[in-house]
């Protein structure tokens, strides 16, 4: 009995011991896991502590940099907003002042400057630029002589010098206003408009640019690169005559200053005196060796010349008109006298003619007729149609392919320069050695023909009412109403209208 109890107690003790041993093993395992976890957390904590120190250092550095940047931004804002101004760029060959301003050039120029200033300030009054202190810089570029002739043709002014006086008075009306005479040349005003536009756009002090060139599709390509958000905030298209459709589709703000610029294209020129069909020769001067005296031939009256004769308008105001002269028919001309050299003023071309004796016309007046010698050089003439528009002779492409090849090779050789049109096509460049265009390379007659053919692809700034005998540009589309270029053709203009003449309108008067 006693031994059974002892055995039972031993088993119980053994079991209990085993349980305690198992618990100790589990406890030791737990402690080991806890210690390992503590070590891992301590490593992470050390790492985070280091990162926190780095973050503190970075935050301090960033705070210092932020303070510096804020100060720098403040300085830049002060510079950016210092001396702001607004620019107005006007292509004066197409954007033309109202007739009422041009009629009295001295008072009208000051009034035009005042109206333009008020119109710009009125447009800006609800913007941050609405202050009266913001300067307005105005640049107007135009071929003054060509513009004056055009305005005279359309009765906007009664003599050409009014345009010159207007330009001078406009320039003197404000220190920031300039009316720039760019001289003869199709691209003169355009190139200056583009250069000054880029200059003002790159200058951050120029807050707004009013661009008055919507009459000319040639500016579309230049404006497209500014059609982003920044450009639309700074560029305002100033519409005078109705804008070409391409301008309205670019998203720029548009405005009109109808109190300053005319909104309609120049109308048709005055109807020529009926029938103005005479061949008018430039004033000629004879210089006989014996006396040195000068003789100027009269101009044939319209009533005595055949219908087929082309009109040739005088290139200068010095054309001499006879008092009701009559042209001597060939059968009534007297025998020629001694030969005399006669110098013509039609663009600097000298023509040698012998003079013939005078003959009496039907009205009793005496006339001097200049007849050509055996191989005369025909005087330059300009052909006009029944509407008074200048008509160009045919512009055929030179057939010699070798001339085209050698001409193109010379063009590549002189790049980026181009050949001077005045030198190669118009009897001499008035700028001489000061001309930036190419003067040195020689062109063969065939190459000159290619150059003339290419030049005829450009529209003359005086359009169909050009009176320059030396003009080498075109005054209407050579394809006439058969042109296939549609609205992209440069001869569809806001200023001159559609210069695609019908066959009837291409016939000289």
ABEGO torsion letter per residue (X at the ends): XAAAAAAAAAAAAAAAAAAAAAAAAAAAAAAAAAAAAAAAAAAAAAAAAAAAAAAAAAAAAAAAAAAAAAAAAAAAAAAAABGBBBBBBBBAAABBBBAAAAABAAAAAAAAAAAAAAAAAAAAAABAAABAABBBBBBBBBBAAAAAAAAAAAGABABAAAAAAAAAAAAAABAABBBBBAEBEAAAAAAAAAAAAAAAAABAABABBBBBAAABAAAAAAAAAAABAAAAAABBBBBBBBBBAAAAAAGBBBBBBAAABBABBBBBBBBBBOBBABBBBBBBBBBBAAAGBBBBBBBBBAAABBAABBBBBBABAABBBBBGBBBBBAAABBBBBBBBBBBBABGGBBBBBBBBBBBBBAAGBBBBBBBBBABBBBBBBBBBBAAGBBBBBBBBBBABAAAAAAAAAAAAAAOABBBBAAAAAAGEBAAEAABABBAABBBBAAAAAAAAAAAAABBBAAEAABABAABABBABBAAEAABAAEAABAABBAAAEBABBBAAAABBX
